[in-house]
Amino acid sequence: MLKVNEYFEGAVKSIALANEEGNATIGVMESGDYEFGTATIEIMTLTSGSLDVLLPGESEWKNYGKNESFRVEKDVRFKVKANGQVAYHCLYL
């Protein structure tokens, strides 16, 4: 069954699904700065727009654009800056 999630007063929304590839979300976010926490390893792939990302242990932000992915380890927090509206796919391992 699909599950709809909403964060940051509606600025970030996603739909969760589980299929043969595993658990994932498809989501969108408005322009802004956000901090997320992880409960599993996550691989986030941008499908539209761009994000500046600050991963744990890093001191410099890295920009990711359409069709680019980054990995976030389990039980950490990471920051993103959405440069305009962004769409993404997040796979949970």
Biopython code that builds the backbone (N, CA, C, O; Angstrom):
import numpy as np
from Bio.PDB.StructureBuilder import StructureBuilder

atoms = [
    (1, "MET", "N", (0.834, -1.178, 0.000)),
    (1, "MET", "CA", (0.000, 0.000, 0.000)),
    (1, "MET", "C", (0.881, 1.244, 0.000)),
    (1, "MET", "O", (1.922, 1.265, 0.657)),
    (2, "LEU", "N", (0.482, 2.259, -0.715)),
    (2, "LEU", "CA", (1.224, 3.508, -0.781)),
    (2, "LEU", "C", (0.983, 4.324, 0.488)),
    (2, "LEU", "O", (-0.117, 4.333, 1.039)),
    (3, "LYS", "N", (2.047, 5.017, 0.942)),
    (3, "LYS", "CA", (1.940, 5.867, 2.125)),
    (3, "LYS", "C", (2.429, 7.257, 1.750)),
    (3, "LYS", "O", (3.516, 7.410, 1.193)),
    (4, "VAL", "N", (1.624, 8.268, 2.055)),
    (4, "VAL", "CA", (1.988, 9.654, 1.755)),
    (4, "VAL", "C", (2.605, 10.283, 3.002)),
    (4, "VAL", "O", (2.042, 10.196, 4.093)),
    (5, "ASN", "N", (3.768, 10.919, 2.831)),
    (5, "ASN", "CA", (4.474, 11.595, 3.921)),
    (5, "ASN", "C", (4.586, 13.079, 3.602)),
    (5, "ASN", "O", (4.726, 13.470, 2.444)),
    (6, "GLU", "N", (4.522, 13.896, 4.645)),
    (6, "GLU", "CA", (4.650, 15.337, 4.474)),
    (6, "GLU", "C", (5.541, 15.874, 5.600)),
    (6, "GLU", "O", (5.342, 15.539, 6.767)),
    (7, "TYR", "N", (6.526, 16.711, 5.242)),
    (7, "TYR", "CA", (7.480, 17.257, 6.197)),
    (7, "TYR", "C", (7.626, 18.762, 5.995)),
    (7, "TYR", "O", (7.248, 19.303, 4.956)),
    (8, "PHE", "N", (8.180, 19.427, 7.003)),
    (8, "PHE", "CA", (8.495, 20.854, 6.909)),
    (8, "PHE", "C", (7.298, 21.674, 6.426)),
    (8, "PHE", "O", (7.382, 22.444, 5.469)),
    (9, "GLU", "N", (6.172, 21.473, 7.136)),
    (9, "GLU", "CA", (4.941, 22.215, 6.853)),
    (9, "GLU", "C", (4.501, 22.114, 5.386)),
    (9, "GLU", "O", (4.001, 23.077, 4.804)),
    (10, "GLY", "N", (4.701, 20.926, 4.807)),
    (10, "GLY", "CA", (4.252, 20.662, 3.442)),
    (10, "GLY", "C", (5.246, 21.000, 2.356)),
    (10, "GLY", "O", (4.952, 20.807, 1.176)),
    (11, "ALA", "N", (6.435, 21.508, 2.725)),
    (11, "ALA", "CA", (7.438, 21.875, 1.720)),
    (11, "ALA", "C", (8.136, 20.655, 1.123)),
    (11, "ALA", "O", (8.723, 20.742, 0.044)),
    (12, "VAL", "N", (8.076, 19.518, 1.820)),
    (12, "VAL", "CA", (8.638, 18.260, 1.321)),
    (12, "VAL", "C", (7.538, 17.203, 1.428)),
    (12, "VAL", "O", (6.964, 16.995, 2.497)),
    (13, "LYS", "N", (7.252, 16.538, 0.299)),
    (13, "LYS", "CA", (6.229, 15.501, 0.278)),
    (13, "LYS", "C", (6.770, 14.284, -0.456)),
    (13, "LYS", "O", (7.528, 14.406, -1.419)),
    (14, "SER", "N", (6.365, 13.104, 0.015)),
    (14, "SER", "CA", (6.791, 11.884, -0.670)),
    (14, "SER", "C", (5.708, 10.825, -0.589)),
    (14, "SER", "O", (4.821, 10.864, 0.264)),
    (15, "ILE", "N", (5.814, 9.884, -1.503)),
    (15, "ILE", "CA", (4.948, 8.710, -1.512)),
    (15, "ILE", "C", (5.845, 7.500, -1.368)),
    (15, "ILE", "O", (6.755, 7.295, -2.172)),
    (16, "ALA", "N", (5.590, 6.690, -0.338)),
    (16, "ALA", "CA", (6.394, 5.501, -0.067)),
    (16, "ALA", "C", (5.786, 4.288, -0.754)),
    (16, "ALA", "O", (4.568, 4.160, -0.871)),
    (17, "LEU", "N", (6.672, 3.397, -1.209)),
    (17, "LEU", "CA", (6.239, 2.161, -1.837)),
    (17, "LEU", "C", (7.204, 1.043, -1.501)),
    (17, "LEU", "O", (8.355, 1.284, -1.139)),
    (18, "ALA", "N", (6.727, -0.165, -1.622)),
    (18, "ALA", "CA", (7.560, -1.351, -1.433)),
    (18, "ALA", "C", (7.270, -2.287, -2.591)),
    (18, "ALA", "O", (6.120, -2.646, -2.842)),
    (19, "ASN", "N", (8.344, -2.686, -3.306)),
    (19, "ASN", "CA", (8.170, -3.608, -4.419)),
    (19, "ASN", "C", (9.383, -4.527, -4.496)),
    (19, "ASN", "O", (10.161, -4.608, -3.546)),
    (20, "GLU", "N", (9.550, -5.220, -5.618)),
    (20, "GLU", "CA", (10.648, -6.186, -5.743)),
    (20, "GLU", "C", (12.027, -5.537, -5.646)),
    (20, "GLU", "O", (13.011, -6.229, -5.383)),
    (21, "GLU", "N", (12.116, -4.236, -5.853)),
    (21, "GLU", "CA", (13.394, -3.520, -5.726)),
    (21, "GLU", "C", (13.682, -3.127, -4.285)),
    (21, "GLU", "O", (14.814, -2.766, -3.964)),
    (22, "GLY", "N", (12.684, -3.188, -3.411)),
    (22, "GLY", "CA", (12.845, -2.817, -2.011)),
    (22, "GLY", "C", (11.934, -1.672, -1.631)),
    (22, "GLY", "O", (10.973, -1.367, -2.336)),
    (23, "ASN", "N", (12.240, -1.039, -0.512)),
    (23, "ASN", "CA", (11.460, 0.099, -0.041)),
    (23, "ASN", "C", (12.025, 1.381, -0.642)),
    (23, "ASN", "O", (13.240, 1.556, -0.731)),
    (24, "ALA", "N", (11.123, 2.277, -1.054)),
    (24, "ALA", "CA", (11.567, 3.508, -1.701)),
    (24, "ALA", "C", (10.522, 4.594, -1.493)),
    (24, "ALA", "O", (9.385, 4.325, -1.105)),
    (25, "THR", "N", (10.935, 5.823, -1.759)),
    (25, "THR", "CA", (9.997, 6.940, -1.824)),
    (25, "THR", "C", (10.269, 7.712, -3.100)),
    (25, "THR", "O", (11.392, 7.764, -3.602)),
    (26, "ILE", "N", (9.215, 8.303, -3.599)),
    (26, "ILE", "CA", (9.286, 9.260, -4.701)),
    (26, "ILE", "C", (8.804, 10.567, -4.096)),
    (26, "ILE", "O", (7.716, 10.621, -3.524)),
    (27, "GLY", "N", (9.608, 11.628, -4.216)),
    (27, "GLY", "CA", (9.220, 12.844, -3.528)),
    (27, "GLY", "C", (9.558, 14.115, -4.265)),
    (27, "GLY", "O", (10.231, 14.119, -5.296)),
    (28, "VAL", "N", (9.059, 15.204, -3.689)),
    (28, "VAL", "CA", (9.318, 16.543, -4.201)),
    (28, "VAL", "C", (9.601, 17.465, -3.015)),
    (28, "VAL", "O", (9.134, 17.225, -1.902)),
    (29, "MET", "N", (10.370, 18.515, -3.271)),
    (29, "MET", "CA", (10.602, 19.523, -2.242)),
    (29, "MET", "C", (10.666, 20.901, -2.867)),
    (29, "MET", "O", (11.141, 21.087, -3.987)),
    (30, "GLU", "N", (10.172, 21.853, -2.107)),
    (30, "GLU", "CA", (10.235, 23.250, -2.505)),
    (30, "GLU", "C", (11.644, 23.774, -2.233)),
    (30, "GLU", "O", (12.410, 23.161, -1.489)),
    (31, "SER", "N", (11.974, 24.895, -2.832)),
    (31, "SER", "CA", (13.241, 25.555, -2.570)),
    (31, "SER", "C", (13.371, 25.801, -1.071)),
    (31, "SER", "O", (12.419, 26.244, -0.429)),
    (32, "GLY", "N", (14.555, 25.514, -0.506)),
    (32, "GLY", "CA", (14.759, 25.743, 0.924)),
    (32, "GLY", "C", (15.883, 24.895, 1.472)),
    (32, "GLY", "O", (16.498, 24.107, 0.754)),
    (33, "ASP", "N", (16.144, 25.070, 2.769)),
    (33, "ASP", "CA", (17.173, 24.332, 3.500)),
    (33, "ASP", "C", (16.492, 23.325, 4.416)),
    (33, "ASP", "O", (15.546, 23.662, 5.127)),
    (34, "TYR", "N", (16.981, 22.075, 4.395)),
    (34, "TYR", "CA", (16.360, 21.005, 5.166)),
    (34, "TYR", "C", (17.425, 20.121, 5.803)),
    (34, "TYR", "O", (18.531, 19.986, 5.280)),
    (35, "GLU", "N", (17.074, 19.516, 6.949)),
    (35, "GLU", "CA", (17.937, 18.529, 7.588)),
    (35, "GLU", "C", (17.114, 17.267, 7.808)),
    (35, "GLU", "O", (16.009, 17.320, 8.347)),
    (36, "PHE", "N", (17.664, 16.133, 7.384)),
    (36, "PHE", "CA", (16.985, 14.850, 7.482)),
    (36, "PHE", "C", (17.814, 13.879, 8.313)),
    (36, "PHE", "O", (19.035, 14.010, 8.401)),
    (37, "GLY", "N", (17.146, 12.910, 8.919)),
    (37, "GLY", "CA", (17.808, 11.821, 9.616)),
    (37, "GLY", "C", (17.515, 10.516, 8.910)),
    (37, "GLY", "O", (16.493, 10.382, 8.237)),
    (38, "THR", "N", (18.408, 9.556, 9.061)),
    (38, "THR", "CA", (18.235, 8.259, 8.402)),
    (38, "THR", "C", (18.069, 7.141, 9.428)),
    (38, "THR", "O", (18.655, 7.190, 10.510)),
    (39, "ALA", "N", (17.277, 6.144, 9.086)),
    (39, "ALA", "CA", (17.128, 4.941, 9.901)),
    (39, "ALA", "C", (17.749, 3.738, 9.193)),
    (39, "ALA", "O", (17.997, 2.701, 9.808)),
    (40, "THR", "N", (17.997, 3.893, 7.879)),
    (40, "THR", "CA", (18.642, 2.859, 7.068)),
    (40, "THR", "C", (19.634, 3.571, 6.145)),
    (40, "THR", "O", (19.692, 4.800, 6.117)),
    (41, "ILE", "N", (20.395, 2.805, 5.408)),
    (41, "ILE", "CA", (21.210, 3.389, 4.341)),
    (41, "ILE", "C", (20.245, 3.887, 3.271)),
    (41, "ILE", "O", (19.286, 3.196, 2.927)),
    (42, "GLU", "N", (20.496, 5.080, 2.746)),
    (42, "GLU", "CA", (19.630, 5.656, 1.725)),
    (42, "GLU", "C", (20.457, 6.043, 0.513)),
    (42, "GLU", "O", (21.557, 6.583, 0.638)),
    (43, "ILE", "N", (19.916, 5.762, -0.651)),
    (43, "ILE", "CA", (20.508, 6.232, -1.898)),
    (43, "ILE", "C", (19.482, 7.138, -2.555)),
    (43, "ILE", "O", (18.405, 6.702, -2.960)),
    (44, "MET", "N", (19.847, 8.415, -2.650)),
    (44, "MET", "CA", (18.930, 9.412, -3.205)),
    (44, "MET", "C", (19.379, 9.782, -4.607)),
    (44, "MET", "O", (20.541, 10.126, -4.823)),
    (45, "THR", "N", (18.452, 9.712, -5.564)),
    (45, "THR", "CA", (18.706, 10.073, -6.948)),
    (45, "THR", "C", (17.780, 11.215, -7.327)),
    (45, "THR", "O", (16.564, 11.119, -7.158)),
    (46, "LEU", "N", (18.350, 12.283, -7.834)),
    (46, "LEU", "CA", (17.529, 13.415, -8.264)),
    (46, "LEU", "C", (16.959, 13.127, -9.645)),
    (46, "LEU", "O", (17.671, 12.658, -10.534)),
    (47, "THR", "N", (15.686, 13.407, -9.818)),
    (47, "THR", "CA", (15.045, 13.218, -11.112)),
    (47, "THR", "C", (14.722, 14.546, -11.781)),
    (47, "THR", "O", (14.399, 14.593, -12.968)),
    (48, "SER", "N", (14.814, 15.643, -10.996)),
    (48, "SER", "CA", (14.588, 16.979, -11.534)),
    (48, "SER", "C", (15.138, 18.000, -10.548)),
    (48, "SER", "O", (15.026, 17.815, -9.336)),
    (49, "GLY", "N", (15.728, 19.068, -11.054)),
    (49, "GLY", "CA", (16.257, 20.112, -10.187)),
    (49, "GLY", "C", (17.656, 19.801, -9.698)),
    (49, "GLY", "O", (18.337, 18.930, -10.239)),
    (50, "SER", "N", (18.085, 20.531, -8.655)),
    (50, "SER", "CA", (19.407, 20.293, -8.084)),
    (50, "SER", "C", (19.394, 20.538, -6.586)),
    (50, "SER", "O", (18.604, 21.330, -6.072)),
    (51, "LEU", "N", (20.290, 19.839, -5.896)),
    (51, "LEU", "CA", (20.445, 19.955, -4.450)),
    (51, "LEU", "C", (21.904, 20.191, -4.113)),
    (51, "LEU", "O", (22.793, 19.595, -4.721)),
    (52, "ASP", "N", (22.153, 21.066, -3.137)),
    (52, "ASP", "CA", (23.458, 21.133, -2.493)),
    (52, "ASP", "C", (23.332, 20.259, -1.263)),
    (52, "ASP", "O", (22.372, 20.385, -0.503)),
    (53, "VAL", "N", (24.311, 19.360, -1.058)),
    (53, "VAL", "CA", (24.223, 18.358, 0.005)),
    (53, "VAL", "C", (25.455, 18.444, 0.892)),
    (53, "VAL", "O", (26.581, 18.552, 0.404)),
    (54, "LEU", "N", (25.225, 18.394, 2.217)),
    (54, "LEU", "CA", (26.311, 18.319, 3.190)),
    (54, "LEU", "C", (26.133, 17.017, 3.955)),
    (54, "LEU", "O", (25.253, 16.893, 4.807)),
    (55, "LEU", "N", (26.989, 16.044, 3.633)),
    (55, "LEU", "CA", (26.915, 14.731, 4.263)),
    (55, "LEU", "C", (27.684, 14.731, 5.578)),
    (55, "LEU", "O", (28.565, 15.567, 5.776)),
    (56, "PRO", "N", (27.364, 13.801, 6.482)),
    (56, "PRO", "CA", (28.060, 13.723, 7.764)),
    (56, "PRO", "C", (29.571, 13.558, 7.555)),
    (56, "PRO", "O", (30.010, 12.794, 6.695)),
    (57, "GLY", "N", (30.350, 14.283, 8.350)),
    (57, "GLY", "CA", (31.800, 14.183, 8.260)),
    (57, "GLY", "C", (32.419, 15.026, 7.163)),
    (57, "GLY", "O", (33.643, 15.133, 7.079)),
    (58, "GLU", "N", (31.593, 15.625, 6.322)),
    (58, "GLU", "CA", (32.099, 16.473, 5.237)),
    (58, "GLU", "C", (32.072, 17.933, 5.684)),
    (58, "GLU", "O", (31.235, 18.323, 6.497)),
    (59, "SER", "N", (32.990, 18.735, 5.149)),
    (59, "SER", "CA", (33.030, 20.154, 5.495)),
    (59, "SER", "C", (32.586, 21.037, 4.327)),
    (59, "SER", "O", (32.371, 22.237, 4.497)),
    (60, "GLU", "N", (32.449, 20.437, 3.141)),
    (60, "GLU", "CA", (32.048, 21.209, 1.964)),
    (60, "GLU", "C", (30.770, 20.635, 1.363)),
    (60, "GLU", "O", (30.585, 19.421, 1.285)),
    (61, "TRP", "N", (29.896, 21.544, 0.941)),
    (61, "TRP", "CA", (28.668, 21.163, 0.255)),
    (61, "TRP", "C", (29.009, 20.683, -1.149)),
    (61, "TRP", "O", (29.923, 21.208, -1.786)),
    (62, "LYS", "N", (28.270, 19.681, -1.632)),
    (62, "LYS", "CA", (28.450, 19.177, -2.999)),
    (62, "LYS", "C", (27.118, 19.285, -3.729)),
    (62, "LYS", "O", (26.071, 18.964, -3.168)),
    (63, "ASN", "N", (27.159, 19.735, -4.975)),
    (63, "ASN", "CA", (25.944, 19.897, -5.765)),
    (63, "ASN", "C", (25.647, 18.633, -6.551)),
    (63, "ASN", "O", (26.544, 18.043, -7.152)),
    (64, "TYR", "N", (24.373, 18.213, -6.545)),
    (64, "TYR", "CA", (23.892, 17.075, -7.324)),
    (64, "TYR", "C", (22.752, 17.556, -8.205)),
    (64, "TYR", "O", (21.890, 18.316, -7.763)),
    (65, "GLY", "N", (22.753, 17.111, -9.448)),
    (65, "GLY", "CA", (21.716, 17.486, -10.405)),
    (65, "GLY", "C", (20.952, 16.274, -10.897)),
    (65, "GLY", "O", (21.097, 15.170, -10.372)),
    (66, "LYS", "N", (20.140, 16.498, -11.909)),
    (66, "LYS", "CA", (19.293, 15.455, -12.483)),
    (66, "LYS", "C", (20.102, 14.206, -12.826)),
    (66, "LYS", "O", (21.164, 14.290, -13.443)),
    (67, "ASN", "N", (19.588, 13.058, -12.419)),
    (67, "ASN", "CA", (20.165, 11.730, -12.653)),
    (67, "ASN", "C", (21.432, 11.462, -11.849)),
    (67, "ASN", "O", (22.111, 10.467, -12.104)),
    (68, "GLU", "N", (21.771, 12.313, -10.891)),
    (68, "GLU", "CA", (22.920, 12.066, -10.016)),
    (68, "GLU", "C", (22.417, 11.544, -8.674)),
    (68, "GLU", "O", (21.326, 11.891, -8.223)),
    (69, "SER", "N", (23.245, 10.693, -8.042)),
    (69, "SER", "CA", (22.868, 10.036, -6.790)),
    (69, "SER", "C", (23.917, 10.269, -5.718)),
    (69, "SER", "O", (25.089, 10.516, -6.004)),
    (70, "PHE", "N", (23.458, 10.181, -4.471)),
    (70, "PHE", "CA", (24.391, 10.164, -3.349)),
    (70, "PHE", "C", (23.881, 9.178, -2.304)),
    (70, "PHE", "O", (22.689, 8.879, -2.236)),
    (71, "ARG", "N", (24.803, 8.684, -1.500)),
    (71, "ARG", "CA", (24.506, 7.672, -0.481)),
    (71, "ARG", "C", (24.670, 8.288, 0.898)),
    (71, "ARG", "O", (25.616, 9.031, 1.160)),
    (72, "VAL", "N", (23.721, 7.959, 1.779)),
    (72, "VAL", "CA", (23.777, 8.419, 3.159)),
    (72, "VAL", "C", (23.730, 7.182, 4.061)),
    (72, "VAL", "O", (22.881, 6.308, 3.884)),
    (73, "GLU", "N", (24.630, 7.118, 5.007)),
    (73, "GLU", "CA", (24.703, 5.961, 5.898)),
    (73, "GLU", "C", (23.542, 5.947, 6.898)),
    (73, "GLU", "O", (22.811, 6.927, 7.035)),
    (74, "LYS", "N", (23.393, 4.838, 7.578)),
    (74, "LYS", "CA", (22.340, 4.618, 8.567)),
    (74, "LYS", "C", (22.588, 5.437, 9.836)),
    (74, "LYS", "O", (23.732, 5.635, 10.244)),
    (75, "ASP", "N", (21.509, 5.908, 10.449)),
    (75, "ASP", "CA", (21.536, 6.581, 11.762)),
    (75, "ASP", "C", (22.405, 7.834, 11.792)),
    (75, "ASP", "O", (23.164, 8.050, 12.736)),
    (76, "VAL", "N", (22.289, 8.649, 10.762)),
    (76, "VAL", "CA", (23.004, 9.929, 10.717)),
    (76, "VAL", "C", (22.034, 11.027, 10.290)),
    (76, "VAL", "O", (20.899, 10.755, 9.901)),
    (77, "ARG", "N", (22.500, 12.262, 10.371)),
    (77, "ARG", "CA", (21.731, 13.412, 9.889)),
    (77, "ARG", "C", (22.520, 14.062, 8.760)),
    (77, "ARG", "O", (23.750, 14.089, 8.789)),
    (78, "PHE", "N", (21.807, 14.587, 7.764)),
    (78, "PHE", "CA", (22.458, 15.280, 6.659)),
    (78, "PHE", "C", (21.617, 16.474, 6.251)),
    (78, "PHE", "O", (20.416, 16.518, 6.515)),
    (79, "LYS", "N", (22.255, 17.445, 5.606)),
    (79, "LYS", "CA", (21.579, 18.684, 5.223)),
    (79, "LYS", "C", (21.523, 18.808, 3.709)),
    (79, "LYS", "O", (22.431, 18.375, 2.998)),
    (80, "VAL", "N", (20.435, 19.410, 3.230)),
    (80, "VAL", "CA", (20.301, 19.707, 1.799)),
    (80, "VAL", "C", (19.770, 21.122, 1.619)),
    (80, "VAL", "O", (19.035, 21.638, 2.461)),
    (81, "LYS", "N", (20.155, 21.737, 0.510)),
    (81, "LYS", "CA", (19.619, 23.023, 0.089)),
    (81, "LYS", "C", (19.028, 22.799, -1.297)),
    (81, "LYS", "O", (19.749, 22.512, -2.252)),
    (82, "ALA", "N", (17.717, 22.932, -1.396)),
    (82, "ALA", "CA", (17.044, 22.764, -2.682)),
    (82, "ALA", "C", (17.109, 24.076, -3.447)),
    (82, "ALA", "O", (16.687, 25.121, -2.951)),
    (83, "ASN", "N", (17.637, 24.008, -4.648)),
    (83, "ASN", "CA", (17.784, 25.175, -5.509)),
    (83, "ASN", "C", (16.605, 25.226, -6.469)),
    (83, "ASN", "O", (16.743, 24.876, -7.642)),
    (84, "GLY", "N", (15.446, 25.659, -5.980)),
    (84, "GLY", "CA", (14.217, 25.573, -6.747)),
    (84, "GLY", "C", (13.518, 24.264, -6.412)),
    (84, "GLY", "O", (13.968, 23.531, -5.532)),
    (85, "GLN", "N", (12.435, 23.966, -7.095)),
    (85, "GLN", "CA", (11.713, 22.721, -6.844)),
    (85, "GLN", "C", (12.540, 21.525, -7.309)),
    (85, "GLN", "O", (13.176, 21.564, -8.362)),
    (86, "VAL", "N", (12.519, 20.464, -6.505)),
    (86, "VAL", "CA", (13.335, 19.268, -6.747)),
    (86, "VAL", "C", (12.434, 18.034, -6.677)),
    (86, "VAL", "O", (11.524, 17.965, -5.851)),
    (87, "ALA", "N", (12.696, 17.072, -7.545)),
    (87, "ALA", "CA", (12.042, 15.763, -7.480)),
    (87, "ALA", "C", (13.125, 14.708, -7.294)),
    (87, "ALA", "O", (14.224, 14.827, -7.835)),
    (88, "TYR", "N", (12.798, 13.665, -6.514)),
    (88, "TYR", "CA", (13.814, 12.656, -6.196)),
    (88, "TYR", "C", (13.199, 11.271, -6.016)),
    (88, "TYR", "O", (11.994, 11.118, -5.820)),
    (89, "HIS", "N", (14.073, 10.274, -6.092)),
    (89, "HIS", "CA", (13.746, 8.884, -5.776)),
    (89, "HIS", "C", (14.732, 8.472, -4.685)),
    (89, "HIS", "O", (15.939, 8.657, -4.841)),
    (90, "CYS", "N", (14.230, 7.916, -3.586)),
    (90, "CYS", "CA", (15.098, 7.496, -2.493)),
    (90, "CYS", "C", (14.889, 6.005, -2.240)),
    (90, "CYS", "O", (13.776, 5.567, -1.948)),
    (91, "LEU", "N", (15.967, 5.230, -2.355)),
    (91, "LEU", "CA", (15.931, 3.780, -2.111)),
    (91, "LEU", "C", (16.512, 3.516, -0.734)),
    (91, "LEU", "O", (17.578, 4.030, -0.396)),
    (92, "TYR", "N", (15.815, 2.720, 0.057)),
    (92, "TYR", "CA", (16.228, 2.383, 1.434)),
    (92, "TYR", "C", (16.809, 0.990, 1.461)),
    (92, "TYR", "O", (16.140, 0.036, 1.066)),
    (93, "LEU", "N", (18.049, 0.851, 1.922)),
    (93, "LEU", "CA", (18.710, -0.460, 1.956)),
    (93, "LEU", "C", (18.732, -1.038, 3.355)),
    (93, "LEU", "O", (19.250, -2.135, 3.561)),
]
sb = StructureBuilder()
sb.init_structure("model")
sb.init_model(0)
sb.init_chain("A")
sb.init_seg("    ")
for serial, (resi, resn, name, xyz) in enumerate(atoms, 1):
    if name == "N":
        sb.init_residue(resn, " ", resi, " ")
    sb.init_atom(name, np.array(xyz, "f"), 0.0, 1.0, " ", f" {name:<3s}", serial, name[0])
structure = sb.get_structure()
